[in-house]
Amino acid sequence: MSFPFKVKKIDLTKRYNGSKDSSHGCGCRHDDIKTDGTNYLAKITGKWYVVEFSEMWYGLVTNSIPYITSYQLDYGPDDDGSDWEELYEIIEGDKHE
């Protein structure tokens, strides 16, 4: 990741369970979250992490949180995702901006 960068807030209320087509399994999805190596700034249970997402058959999961193999987007009390407080896509800027 290079500096400067901008962030774009992801509306976590737009999460949905299941899939919009039959090519995906069930689980938590979000149309604004990319699984192409894009970095995100995530606040989960009061701590900030830089994460990437992968899509598994059971939903979106994070990569690269130290000491945690993955964290599901819908993880939290009663699996409602309430552990997720904020999420921002990190958009790398041009050095000459």
N, C-alpha and C positions, 0 to 999 in steps of 0.2 A: 504494500500500500504506500502510495506516495502522498506528499502534502503539497499544496493544500487540497482539502476535500470538502465536499458538501454532504449533507445528509437529507434524506427524504423520509418523513414519518410514514410508517405502515400502520394502517388502521386495523388493529387486532380484532375489532368487532366483526370484521368481514371474513373471519375464519368460518369454514363449513366442514361438516363431516360427510364422508362418502365421496363420490366422484360424479362429475358431470357427464362422464361417458363410461363405458364398460372396460376401458383399457387400464383403469387404476383400481386398486382395492379400496377397502373402506379406510377411514382414518381422517385425520385433520388435514385440510388443504387451505391454501390461500392463493388467490389469483395474482397477487402482487409480489409474491416471494419467488425468487429465481433459484434454480438448482444448478447454475452454471459456474459456480465458483465466486459469485458475487459476495462481498463481505457485508455483514450487518452488525450494527451495534445494538445489543440486546440487554435489557434490564430484566433479570429473572430473580425473583425472591430477594430484591434489594441490592443485587450485585450486577455490575456491568461486565459484559463479555463481547469480544469480537468473534462472530461466528459465520459459518457458511451453512447452507442447508443441503440435505440430500432427500430425495423422495424414496421412501420405502413403501412396501405394500400396505403397511399400517399407518402411513401418513408422513408428514414432513418431520425430519429430525435435524438437530444441529450437529455440526462437526466442530472440532477444535476448541472445546471447552476443557481446560486443564483438569485432569483427574475425573472427568465425567466422559464416558464413551459417547453418549449422545443424550439429547434432551428433546423430547417430543413437543411439538407445538401445542398439543392439547393436554400436556402434563400439568397436573395441579390437583387440588382437592376435588374429588368427584370427577376428575378428568375434564374439567371445564376450562382449563387453560389459565386459571387465575394466578398461577405462579408467574406468568408472563405479564410484566408491567408496561414495558415500552419496547418498541422495535423501530429501528431506523436503517434504511438502506444507505450504505456508504458509497457516494459517487465521487470518484477521483476526478480532480480538477486538472486543468492545464497549468503548467508552471508559469506561463506567460500571462495568465489572467490577472 
